[in-house]
Amino acid sequence: MEVGQMQRRFVEFTKSLFMELRGRMTPDFVVEVVSLFFQDSKKLLNDLTSALEQRDVDFKKVDAHVHQLKGSSSNIGAQRVKNACFVLCNFCEDQNLGGCMRCLQQVKQEFYLAKNKFETLFTMERQIVAASDSIPAMEITSF
């Protein structure tokens, strides 16, 4: 299968999945799920920061928080957050406090970048719905 065809199939699959999620329970289901992710993740980031600032760092506890954040990031599609968490897990395994602290800053940066992007997306959607009373359709573009 050629790359262009794989990319089109990927976009079609993503669109299908997004539309399926959108149709569940309430019209704002995706917004609710994403909002819960950001609320829960903000608490996890605070817990991670606190755990890494302890005199005797419990790297198993830190690792558990990171794995939780990595999993929920993956589930929501925040790939860059997930990838930064993966690196942070490696530093936890090595019990490298300096590496963990630096990487935590990267995780936070990716988290807030994703949060801002989702907020912008949802704001744009609300504006379109308010102006046209319909949910915007996702276009499939060719590569």
C-alpha positions in Angstrom: 0.0 0.0 0.0 1.4 3.4 -1.0 2.0 6.1 1.6 -0.7 8.5 0.2 -3.3 5.7 0.5 -2.2 4.9 4.0 -2.5 8.6 5.0 -6.0 8.9 3.5 -7.1 5.7 5.4 -5.6 7.2 8.6 -7.5 10.5 8.1 -10.7 8.6 7.3 -10.3 6.4 10.4 -9.6 9.4 12.6 -12.6 11.2 11.3 -14.8 8.2 11.9 -13.5 7.8 15.4 -14.0 11.4 16.2 -17.5 11.4 14.9 -18.3 8.3 16.8 -17.1 9.9 20.1 -19.0 13.0 19.3 -22.3 11.1 18.9 -22.1 9.4 22.3 -24.4 10.4 25.2 -24.5 14.2 24.8 -23.4 16.5 22.0 -20.6 17.7 24.3 -19.2 14.3 25.2 -15.8 14.9 23.7 -15.5 18.3 25.4 -16.5 16.7 28.7 -13.9 13.9 28.3 -11.1 16.2 27.3 -12.0 18.6 30.1 -11.9 15.8 32.7 -8.5 14.7 31.3 -7.1 18.2 31.8 -8.5 18.5 35.3 -7.2 15.1 36.4 -3.9 15.6 34.7 -3.3 19.0 36.3 -3.7 17.3 39.7 -1.3 14.5 38.6 1.3 17.2 37.5 1.0 18.8 40.9 1.4 15.4 42.6 4.4 14.7 40.4 6.0 18.0 41.3 5.4 17.5 45.0 6.8 14.0 44.9 9.9 15.1 43.1 10.5 17.9 45.6 10.6 15.5 48.6 13.9 15.1 50.5 13.7 11.3 49.8 12.1 10.9 46.4 9.9 7.8 46.1 10.6 7.0 42.5 8.0 4.2 42.5 5.4 6.7 43.4 6.6 9.1 40.8 6.6 6.4 38.2 3.1 5.4 39.1 1.9 9.0 38.6 3.8 9.2 35.3 2.3 6.0 34.0 -1.2 7.2 34.8 -0.6 10.5 33.0 1.0 8.6 30.1 -2.0 6.3 29.7 -4.6 9.0 29.9 -2.6 11.2 27.5 -2.5 8.4 25.0 -6.2 7.8 25.4 -7.1 11.4 24.7 -4.7 11.7 21.8 -2.1 14.0 23.4 0.8 12.2 21.8 3.5 14.7 22.7 2.5 14.6 26.4 2.6 10.8 26.2 6.0 10.8 24.6 7.4 13.2 27.2 6.0 10.9 29.9 7.7 8.0 28.3 11.1 9.8 28.7 10.2 10.7 32.2 9.5 7.1 33.0 13.0 6.2 31.9 14.5 8.8 34.2 12.4 7.4 37.1 13.7 3.9 36.3 17.3 5.3 36.6 16.3 7.2 39.7 17.8 10.3 38.0 16.3 13.2 39.9 17.9 15.9 37.8 16.6 14.2 34.6 13.2 13.8 36.2 13.0 17.5 37.1 14.0 18.6 33.6 11.7 16.2 31.9 8.8 17.1 34.2 9.1 20.7 32.8 8.9 19.3 29.3 5.8 17.2 30.2 4.2 20.4 31.7 5.1 22.4 28.6 3.5 19.7 26.3 0.5 19.5 28.6 -0.3 23.2 28.5 0.4 23.3 24.7 -2.2 20.5 24.2 -4.6 22.2 26.6 -4.4 25.4 24.7 -4.9 23.7 21.3 -8.0 21.8 22.6 -9.4 25.0 24.1 -8.9 26.8 20.8 -10.6 23.9 18.9 -13.6 23.9 21.2 -13.9 27.7 21.2 -13.9 27.6 17.4 -16.5 24.9 17.3 -18.8 26.8 19.7 -18.5 29.9 17.6 -19.4 27.9 14.4 -22.4 26.3 16.1 -23.6 29.6 17.5 -23.4 31.2 14.0 -24.8 28.3 12.0 -26.5 26.0 14.5 -24.7 23.0 13.1 -21.5 21.1 14.1 -18.7 21.7 11.7 -17.9 18.8 9.3 -14.4 17.5 9.1 -13.0 17.5 5.6 -10.9 14.7 4.3 -8.0 16.2 2.4 -5.8 14.4 0.0 -2.1 14.2 0.5 
